[in-house]
Amino acid sequence: MVLPSLAIMAAWKGVGYSMMILLAGLKAIPPHLTEASEVDGATGAQTFWNDCLWPLVVAQSNDMRTLTVGLATLQSLVPSTSSLMAAAAISFVPSIIVFILCQRYIVQSISVTGMKG
């Protein structure tokens, strides 16, 4: 009985920190962006979770799939969590490299457009 209790406590220990990071990220989204999605007719769930459905509908071949759809497909094909996490880690490396190389220009363009948090 002690071991399951420790496992539950260990899982709950990380939930608070994860929720704090998630809420901080959601609060950092400028309100005018969510208001614009509401004006366009999106619900609350569609505002944040619409990255998978549209590419899944539009992409007619495997070569045209986005990373989100590809990872979802891999999740259904491979039961191993470690393979899925490795694929996810590899998939965001090019984005990080582009961000590191273009960080100065990205920050400059955000400051020029007047978007302030």
C-alpha positions, -999 to 999 in steps of 0.1 A, spaced: 0 0 0 29 23 6 44 20 -29 12 31 -47 8 60 -23 43 72 -30 37 69 -68 6 90 -65 24 116 -44 53 117 -69 29 123 -97 10 150 -79 42 168 -70 49 176 -106 13 186 -115 14 219 -95 46 231 -112 33 220 -147 0 238 -141 19 269 -130 40 269 -162 9 263 -183 -11 291 -167 18 315 -171 21 307 -207 -17 311 -213 -17 344 -194 12 356 -216 -10 354 -247 -22 389 -256 -60 393 -251 -65 408 -285 -53 375 -302 -80 354 -284 -106 381 -291 -97 380 -328 -103 342 -328 -136 347 -311 -146 373 -337 -137 347 -364 -161 323 -347 -137 300 -329 -147 285 -295 -123 284 -266 -111 249 -275 -107 257 -311 -85 287 -303 -58 265 -287 -63 230 -302 -70 236 -339 -34 227 -350 -42 190 -356 -76 188 -373 -72 212 -403 -38 197 -415 -53 162 -410 -82 171 -433 -62 190 -459 -31 168 -462 -38 141 -488 -5 123 -487 20 114 -460 45 137 -475 23 167 -468 16 160 -431 26 185 -404 47 175 -374 16 176 -352 -3 152 -374 28 130 -379 33 127 -341 -3 118 -336 -1 91 -363 31 78 -347 14 77 -314 -13 54 -328 13 32 -346 40 28 -320 30 19 -284 63 29 -270 64 62 -252 101 65 -255 99 64 -293 73 91 -293 93 113 -270 124 108 -292 104 118 -323 90 148 -306 125 159 -294 139 155 -329 110 173 -345 115 206 -326 153 208 -331 150 226 -365 126 252 -349 150 259 -321 179 263 -345 159 288 -366 148 307 -335 184 309 -322 196 321 -356 168 346 -361 161 357 -325 172 392 -330 149 397 -360 120 381 -343 122 403 -312 127 434 -334 96 426 -355 75 420 -324 86 453 -309 79 472 -341 44 458 -344 35 472 -310 24 439 -294 30 443 -258 22 418 -231 
